[in-house]
Each structure stands twice: as C-alpha cells, then as structure tokens.
Amino acid sequence: MKIKPLDDRLLVEPIEEESKTASGLYIPDTAKEKPRIGKVIAVGTDEDLKEKVKEGDKILFAKYGGEEVETNGTSFKIIQRSDVLAVIED
C-alpha cells in the first residue's frame, strides 16, 4: 500500500534514538520516549510546504503531533505542518 499525504501534511518515518546511554547502560523500550525526529518520506500537495521541506529531510516534530499509521510492517506518522518544529541540517 502506498500512502500519499494531502494538503499541508507530511508522511514521516520516525527515527529511533540510541537505546544505550553514554555510560553504556541500556534503556528498556518501556522507559524510552517516543521519537521526535523523523525522515520525510512524502510531502503533501501544499506548494509552500514543498519549498520548505523535501523528501529525505530530517525533521523535529511535536511530541504528541501526528497520526500513527502502519503499512507493510513499518510505522509512519502523518504530521501536519503546524507540528513540524524544525528541519535538521547535518
């Protein structure tokens, strides 16, 4: 199944953070926060949004923003423009 976001929405694949601390301790899944950084998979039809965010960009999004969807065993989030906090540049 292919998901194509509409209007001012983005399809984002959340990026899991390290499960190990700097001192070498492993953090269990139950203690981890949900990812807030993700890779943009698809951009909606809003022309202004397409100029600012491109497919493949890394973004920081609101903690409780977006709607979770799963397809072919992969979890994604559909996020509105207002939930995008920043584009991360490496």
C-alpha positions in Angstrom: 0.0 0.0 0.0 1.3 3.5 -0.9 0.4 6.4 1.3 0.4 9.9 -0.3 -0.3 12.8 2.2 -2.6 15.6 1.1 -2.6 19.4 1.7 -0.2 20.5 4.4 0.7 17.1 5.7 3.9 15.0 5.7 4.5 11.3 5.8 7.4 10.7 8.2 9.3 7.6 9.3 10.3 8.1 13.0 14.0 7.6 13.7 14.6 5.6 16.9 17.1 7.0 19.2 20.0 5.1 20.8 18.9 2.6 23.4 22.2 2.9 25.2 23.4 5.8 27.4 26.8 7.3 27.1 27.9 5.3 30.1 26.9 2.0 28.5 23.5 1.4 30.2 20.7 0.0 28.0 17.4 1.8 28.2 14.3 -0.6 28.0 11.6 0.2 25.5 9.1 0.9 28.3 11.3 3.8 29.6 12.0 5.4 26.2 10.2 8.4 24.9 8.6 8.3 21.5 10.8 9.5 18.7 10.5 13.2 17.9 12.9 13.1 14.9 11.9 11.6 11.6 12.8 11.3 7.9 10.3 12.8 5.5 9.0 10.1 3.1 6.4 12.2 1.2 5.2 15.8 1.2 1.6 16.8 0.7 0.2 18.9 -2.1 0.8 22.4 -0.4 3.2 24.3 -2.7 4.6 26.5 0.1 5.4 23.4 2.2 7.1 21.7 -0.7 9.5 24.6 -1.0 10.5 24.3 2.7 10.5 20.6 3.3 11.8 18.0 0.8 11.6 14.2 0.7 14.6 12.8 2.6 14.9 15.7 5.0 15.2 15.1 8.7 12.7 17.0 10.8 11.9 17.6 14.5 8.2 17.3 15.2 5.9 18.0 18.2 5.9 15.3 21.0 2.3 14.4 20.6 1.9 15.5 17.0 0.7 13.4 14.1 -1.3 10.3 13.5 0.4 6.9 13.6 -0.1 4.5 10.6 1.5 1.2 9.8 1.9 -0.4 6.4 3.9 -3.5 5.4 5.2 -3.8 9.0 6.7 -0.2 9.0 5.4 2.5 11.3 4.9 6.0 10.0 3.4 9.3 11.2 1.3 11.7 9.2 2.1 15.1 10.5 0.6 18.5 9.8 2.7 21.5 9.0 1.9 23.0 12.4 3.5 20.1 14.2 6.8 20.5 12.3 9.2 22.3 14.7 12.4 22.4 12.6 14.3 20.9 9.7 17.5 19.3 10.9 20.6 20.0 8.8 23.6 17.7 9.3 
